[in-house]
Amino acid sequence: MKTQTIYVFGTIVGAGILYAAYKKLKVREIVYEIPTKWRAIGKLQSLHMHILKNGQEYEIREGVCTKYGLVKKINGVEWRDQSILVYDPKSMEIKSSQQYPVILTITVKPMPWKKFGLSSPDQEEILINLPELIEQTKLNIPNKNCWDCGDEAANFISKIIPKQIEGLRLCYHDYSKSTNTIYHLINKNSVETLNKQLEIPVSEHYFRPNFFVFGHHIQPWEEESWKWVKIGAAVFKNLKSCEKSKEVGDEKTKKKVELLKMNKKNHCCDGCPEVGIYLETYIEGIVHVHDQVFVN
């Protein structure tokens, strides 16, 4: 139970950091010159997308990195990061795990025949039909093309969200209206270094990355110095690393451990340790698990 609690609050931390980074990082109009020289540092160990915004991860073996998030065609349907959203039909606002942490426990799994499975630790899986994407039934959610997923999905959500909150529903987002999406990359050696000073180790899932990379010679926190990253056919620019600090090596790790302990003790996201880097897609392309990772 203790480990599960740590995981849930850890994912809140990860989601909070990602949202804050997204709000701070505006789309740049500067044209950068892509490097011609690259250094191989390791391989992509795992690849993750979050089909439900802030929900449980869905691990894939390959995907297309676009400016609007990871895309994977499964059973004839193109699924993307955050294809399914929780929304309030009264205010037409999209809701997140920052408001309702229980969203972190919900799993969306693509199924055949344009369906998806919906489950949580306390609810058995049910199958939901994807809505028909017709103009007449499109929801009036600002800056998004969304369609409601039906009453059965809404009933599922009503059993999970606290009883004092009524009326939340699920919708499908087709991303034809969208802004640039950022990706989260974590270095395995950074997580392992952090765990050496924790009583209860955390996995990379705690921080909700898209890319989990490993290389025998990558130093802990080295990823913060990478300006460019190339995985498979895709090229990314580092948008935001951990906050600049004079601490390096062991001192940096000690600081992150103390912040992590503080968060778990107070069940909050303020001052949380940032692990990994946030990337913007500069060249779209296919990536596969075990692809070589290059940096500049």
KOLLUM-323336 format. One record per residue (C-alpha): x, y, z. Coordinates in steps of 0.02 Angstrom, whole numbers, plus 50000, padded with zeros to 5 digits. Layout:
BEGIN
<pt X="X" Y="Y" Z="Z"/>
...
This chain:
BEGIN
<pt X="50000" Y="50000" Z="50000"/>
<pt X="50144" Y="50117" Z="50044"/>
<pt X="50227" Y="50085" Z="49876"/>
<pt X="50062" Y="50115" Z="49785"/>
<pt X="50040" Y="50281" Z="49877"/>
<pt X="50215" Y="50335" Z="49827"/>
<pt X="50179" Y="50290" Z="49646"/>
<pt X="50016" Y="50389" Z="49641"/>
<pt X="50091" Y="50545" Z="49718"/>
<pt X="50245" Y="50525" Z="49610"/>
<pt X="50139" Y="50525" Z="49454"/>
<pt X="50052" Y="50682" Z="49517"/>
<pt X="50224" Y="50759" Z="49533"/>
<pt X="50269" Y="50707" Z="49355"/>
<pt X="50106" Y="50770" Z="49284"/>
<pt X="50126" Y="50935" Z="49377"/>
<pt X="50300" Y="50964" Z="49312"/>
<pt X="50250" Y="50924" Z="49134"/>
<pt X="50101" Y="51041" Z="49141"/>
<pt X="50206" Y="51182" Z="49216"/>
<pt X="50338" Y="51158" Z="49083"/>
<pt X="50207" Y="51162" Z="48946"/>
<pt X="50133" Y="51325" Z="49013"/>
<pt X="50303" Y="51408" Z="49022"/>
<pt X="50372" Y="51352" Z="48855"/>
<pt X="50297" Y="51446" Z="48709"/>
<pt X="50319" Y="51390" Z="48530"/>
<pt X="50480" Y="51468" Z="48467"/>
<pt X="50483" Y="51559" Z="48302"/>
<pt X="50673" Y="51548" Z="48295"/>
<pt X="50742" Y="51432" Z="48162"/>
<pt X="50881" Y="51326" Z="48236"/>
<pt X="51020" Y="51246" Z="48138"/>
<pt X="51014" Y="51058" Z="48162"/>
<pt X="51182" Y="50984" Z="48212"/>
<pt X="51283" Y="50884" Z="48086"/>
<pt X="51389" Y="50795" Z="48216"/>
<pt X="51313" Y="50675" Z="48342"/>
<pt X="51377" Y="50571" Z="48487"/>
<pt X="51301" Y="50398" Z="48520"/>
<pt X="51263" Y="50382" Z="48706"/>
<pt X="51149" Y="50231" Z="48724"/>
<pt X="50984" Y="50156" Z="48670"/>
<pt X="50799" Y="50185" Z="48694"/>
<pt X="50750" Y="50058" Z="48826"/>
<pt X="50563" Y="50090" Z="48829"/>
<pt X="50433" Y="50199" Z="48745"/>
<pt X="50272" Y="50258" Z="48827"/>
<pt X="50116" Y="50352" Z="48779"/>
<pt X="49973" Y="50409" Z="48890"/>
<pt X="49813" Y="50385" Z="48789"/>
<pt X="49707" Y="50455" Z="48931"/>
<pt X="49771" Y="50626" Z="48983"/>
<pt X="49863" Y="50595" Z="49148"/>
<pt X="49806" Y="50414" Z="49149"/>
<pt X="49908" Y="50255" Z="49158"/>
<pt X="50045" Y="50232" Z="49028"/>
<pt X="50028" Y="50121" Z="48876"/>
<pt X="50194" Y="50045" Z="48824"/>
<pt X="50228" Y="50027" Z="48638"/>
<pt X="50371" Y="49956" Z="48536"/>
<pt X="50371" Y="50090" Z="48402"/>
<pt X="50281" Y="50252" Z="48364"/>
<pt X="50285" Y="50409" Z="48259"/>
<pt X="50347" Y="50564" Z="48349"/>
<pt X="50248" Y="50713" Z="48284"/>
<pt X="50239" Y="50892" Z="48344"/>
<pt X="50074" Y="50845" Z="48426"/>
<pt X="50134" Y="50693" Z="48522"/>
<pt X="50168" Y="50508" Z="48497"/>
<pt X="50059" Y="50421" Z="48368"/>
<pt X="50032" Y="50234" Z="48353"/>
<pt X="49911" Y="50146" Z="48237"/>
<pt X="49829" Y="50004" Z="48335"/>
<pt X="49689" Y="49896" Z="48267"/>
<pt X="49659" Y="50018" Z="48125"/>
<pt X="49646" Y="50172" Z="48236"/>
<pt X="49779" Y="50307" Z="48253"/>
<pt X="49801" Y="50333" Z="48440"/>
<pt X="49896" Y="50482" Z="48509"/>
<pt X="49954" Y="50544" Z="48676"/>
<pt X="49800" Y="50616" Z="48763"/>
<pt X="49674" Y="50550" Z="48637"/>
<pt X="49549" Y="50529" Z="48780"/>
<pt X="49511" Y="50674" Z="48897"/>
<pt X="49405" Y="50699" Z="49054"/>
<pt X="49293" Y="50851" Z="49037"/>
<pt X="49155" Y="50945" Z="49128"/>
<pt X="49002" Y="50959" Z="49012"/>
<pt X="48940" Y="51113" Z="49107"/>
<pt X="49096" Y="51220" Z="49093"/>
<pt X="49170" Y="51127" Z="48943"/>
<pt X="49337" Y="51125" Z="49034"/>
<pt X="49465" Y="50985" Z="49020"/>
<pt X="49508" Y="50910" Z="49189"/>
<pt X="49675" Y="50839" Z="49246"/>
<pt X="49754" Y="50737" Z="49385"/>
<pt X="49804" Y="50898" Z="49472"/>
<pt X="49619" Y="50923" Z="49508"/>
<pt X="49572" Y="50738" Z="49523"/>
<pt X="49722" Y="50628" Z="49566"/>
<pt X="49618" Y="50470" Z="49545"/>
<pt X="49631" Y="50497" Z="49355"/>
<pt X="49809" Y="50432" Z="49373"/>
<pt X="49741" Y="50258" Z="49411"/>
<pt X="49633" Y="50243" Z="49254"/>
<pt X="49692" Y="50135" Z="49109"/>
<pt X="49638" Y="50156" Z="48927"/>
<pt X="49685" Y="50012" Z="48813"/>
<pt X="49655" Y="50010" Z="48624"/>
<pt X="49545" Y="49866" Z="48567"/>
<pt X="49486" Y="49798" Z="48397"/>
<pt X="49332" Y="49863" Z="48307"/>
<pt X="49359" Y="50046" Z="48355"/>
<pt X="49338" Y="50014" Z="48540"/>
<pt X="49444" Y="50045" Z="48693"/>
<pt X="49454" Y="49961" Z="48861"/>
<pt X="49424" Y="50067" Z="49016"/>
<pt X="49478" Y="50003" Z="49187"/>
<pt X="49548" Y="50051" Z="49357"/>
<pt X="49608" Y="49956" Z="49512"/>
<pt X="49431" Y="49964" Z="49584"/>
<pt X="49332" Y="49941" Z="49423"/>
<pt X="49330" Y="49796" Z="49300"/>
<pt X="49369" Y="49834" Z="49119"/>
<pt X="49226" Y="49886" Z="49008"/>
<pt X="49229" Y="49913" Z="48819"/>
<pt X="49185" Y="50083" Z="48749"/>
<pt X="49148" Y="50124" Z="48567"/>
<pt X="49244" Y="50268" Z="48491"/>
<pt X="49121" Y="50406" Z="48443"/>
<pt X="49081" Y="50446" Z="48263"/>
<pt X="49175" Y="50603" Z="48214"/>
<pt X="49037" Y="50705" Z="48134"/>
<pt X="49023" Y="50893" Z="48141"/>
<pt X="48847" Y="50894" Z="48212"/>
<pt X="48897" Y="50806" Z="48373"/>
<pt X="49064" Y="50893" Z="48404"/>
<pt X="49081" Y="50966" Z="48578"/>
<pt X="49099" Y="51153" Z="48603"/>
<pt X="49268" Y="51141" Z="48691"/>
<pt X="49380" Y="51291" Z="48649"/>
<pt X="49524" Y="51257" Z="48529"/>
<pt X="49492" Y="51070" Z="48522"/>
<pt X="49397" Y="50949" Z="48410"/>
<pt X="49316" Y="50829" Z="48534"/>
<pt X="49172" Y="50705" Z="48536"/>
<pt X="49086" Y="50631" Z="48689"/>
<pt X="49120" Y="50446" Z="48725"/>
<pt X="48944" Y="50406" Z="48786"/>
<pt X="48849" Y="50372" Z="48946"/>
<pt X="48934" Y="50206" Z="48988"/>
<pt X="49104" Y="50292" Z="48995"/>
<pt X="49027" Y="50433" Z="49097"/>
<pt X="48953" Y="50309" Z="49221"/>
<pt X="49124" Y="50228" Z="49241"/>
<pt X="49201" Y="50398" Z="49282"/>
<pt X="49061" Y="50439" Z="49405"/>
<pt X="49105" Y="50284" Z="49507"/>
<pt X="49286" Y="50338" Z="49523"/>
<pt X="49282" Y="50527" Z="49542"/>
<pt X="49233" Y="50582" Z="49720"/>
<pt X="49045" Y="50581" Z="49747"/>
<pt X="49035" Y="50768" Z="49779"/>
<pt X="49091" Y="50795" Z="49598"/>
<pt X="48954" Y="50752" Z="49475"/>
<pt X="48936" Y="50750" Z="49288"/>
<pt X="49115" Y="50726" Z="49225"/>
<pt X="49128" Y="50633" Z="49060"/>
<pt X="49255" Y="50566" Z="48935"/>
<pt X="49285" Y="50632" Z="48760"/>
<pt X="49391" Y="50584" Z="48611"/>
<pt X="49511" Y="50717" Z="48546"/>
<pt X="49564" Y="50702" Z="48364"/>
<pt X="49706" Y="50831" Z="48372"/>
<pt X="49661" Y="50920" Z="48210"/>
<pt X="49665" Y="51074" Z="48322"/>
<pt X="49816" Y="51066" Z="48435"/>
<pt X="49972" Y="51154" Z="48492"/>
<pt X="50146" Y="51080" Z="48498"/>
<pt X="50171" Y="50940" Z="48625"/>
<pt X="50326" Y="50914" Z="48729"/>
<pt X="50407" Y="50746" Z="48765"/>
<pt X="50487" Y="50690" Z="48927"/>
<pt X="50652" Y="50594" Z="48923"/>
<pt X="50733" Y="50510" Z="49073"/>
<pt X="50907" Y="50436" Z="49090"/>
<pt X="50905" Y="50268" Z="49182"/>
<pt X="51066" Y="50308" Z="49273"/>
<pt X="50988" Y="50464" Z="49349"/>
<pt X="50845" Y="50363" Z="49421"/>
<pt X="50963" Y="50229" Z="49488"/>
<pt X="51072" Y="50361" Z="49570"/>
<pt X="50919" Y="50438" Z="49651"/>
<pt X="50861" Y="50268" Z="49715"/>
<pt X="51024" Y="50233" Z="49805"/>
<pt X="50973" Y="50360" Z="49936"/>
<pt X="50789" Y="50315" Z="49950"/>
<pt X="50717" Y="50193" Z="50077"/>
<pt X="50587" Y="50137" Z="49949"/>
<pt X="50654" Y="50146" Z="49770"/>
<pt X="50547" Y="50222" Z="49632"/>
<pt X="50540" Y="50164" Z="49452"/>
<pt X="50548" Y="50272" Z="49298"/>
<pt X="50357" Y="50259" Z="49289"/>
<pt X="50351" Y="50372" Z="49441"/>
<pt X="50403" Y="50518" Z="49330"/>
<pt X="50294" Y="50472" Z="49180"/>
<pt X="50422" Y="50483" Z="49038"/>
<pt X="50393" Y="50455" Z="48853"/>
<pt X="50573" Y="50402" Z="48825"/>
<pt X="50677" Y="50299" Z="48946"/>
<pt X="50857" Y="50288" Z="48887"/>
<pt X="51005" Y="50187" Z="48948"/>
<pt X="51190" Y="50188" Z="48912"/>
<pt X="51332" Y="50115" Z="49016"/>
<pt X="51433" Y="50274" Z="49002"/>
<pt X="51295" Y="50404" Z="49029"/>
<pt X="51325" Y="50498" Z="49190"/>
<pt X="51182" Y="50535" Z="49311"/>
<pt X="51099" Y="50700" Z="49264"/>
<pt X="51205" Y="50711" Z="49106"/>
<pt X="51046" Y="50729" Z="49003"/>
<pt X="51026" Y="50905" Z="49070"/>
<pt X="51173" Y="50961" Z="48963"/>
<pt X="51108" Y="50889" Z="48799"/>
<pt X="51049" Y="51024" Z="48678"/>
<pt X="50988" Y="50906" Z="48542"/>
<pt X="50930" Y="50725" Z="48544"/>
<pt X="50906" Y="50607" Z="48397"/>
<pt X="50810" Y="50443" Z="48415"/>
<pt X="50773" Y="50340" Z="48260"/>
<pt X="50716" Y="50459" Z="48124"/>
<pt X="50659" Y="50595" Z="48245"/>
<pt X="50760" Y="50745" Z="48304"/>
<pt X="50718" Y="50843" Z="48461"/>
<pt X="50777" Y="51005" Z="48540"/>
<pt X="50798" Y="51016" Z="48728"/>
<pt X="50670" Y="51142" Z="48789"/>
<pt X="50689" Y="51132" Z="48976"/>
<pt X="50812" Y="51044" Z="49090"/>
<pt X="50816" Y="51045" Z="49278"/>
<pt X="50839" Y="51215" Z="49357"/>
<pt X="51015" Y="51282" Z="49344"/>
<pt X="51114" Y="51247" Z="49500"/>
<pt X="51293" Y="51245" Z="49561"/>
<pt X="51268" Y="51070" Z="49629"/>
<pt X="51342" Y="50928" Z="49528"/>
<pt X="51358" Y="50740" Z="49551"/>
<pt X="51324" Y="50683" Z="49730"/>
<pt X="51268" Y="50855" Z="49787"/>
<pt X="51138" Y="50864" Z="49650"/>
<pt X="51074" Y="50691" Z="49696"/>
<pt X="51062" Y="50736" Z="49881"/>
<pt X="50959" Y="50890" Z="49839"/>
<pt X="50838" Y="50790" Z="49731"/>
<pt X="50820" Y="50655" Z="49865"/>
<pt X="50775" Y="50784" Z="49997"/>
<pt X="50647" Y="50864" Z="49882"/>
<pt X="50573" Y="50694" Z="49841"/>
<pt X="50558" Y="50647" Z="50026"/>
<pt X="50478" Y="50815" Z="50062"/>
<pt X="50349" Y="50787" Z="49926"/>
<pt X="50303" Y="50613" Z="49985"/>
<pt X="50290" Y="50672" Z="50165"/>
<pt X="50182" Y="50823" Z="50126"/>
<pt X="50088" Y="50745" Z="49979"/>
<pt X="50123" Y="50896" Z="49872"/>
<pt X="50205" Y="50944" Z="49709"/>
<pt X="50292" Y="51105" Z="49762"/>
<pt X="50480" Y="51098" Z="49751"/>
<pt X="50477" Y="50925" Z="49672"/>
<pt X="50639" Y="50857" Z="49598"/>
<pt X="50644" Y="50871" Z="49410"/>
<pt X="50712" Y="50714" Z="49332"/>
<pt X="50749" Y="50711" Z="49146"/>
<pt X="50725" Y="50839" Z="49010"/>
<pt X="50582" Y="50906" Z="48905"/>
<pt X="50597" Y="50897" Z="48717"/>
<pt X="50511" Y="50976" Z="48568"/>
<pt X="50502" Y="50882" Z="48404"/>
<pt X="50607" Y="50969" Z="48273"/>
<pt X="50601" Y="50831" Z="48141"/>
<pt X="50457" Y="50709" Z="48147"/>
<pt X="50495" Y="50525" Z="48123"/>
<pt X="50474" Y="50345" Z="48178"/>
<pt X="50561" Y="50283" Z="48336"/>
<pt X="50581" Y="50104" Z="48395"/>
<pt X="50628" Y="50027" Z="48561"/>
<pt X="50816" Y="49987" Z="48556"/>
<pt X="50850" Y="50128" Z="48431"/>
<pt X="51019" Y="50209" Z="48455"/>
<pt X="51009" Y="50376" Z="48546"/>
<pt X="51122" Y="50517" Z="48487"/>
<pt X="51152" Y="50687" Z="48568"/>
<pt X="51238" Y="50851" Z="48532"/>
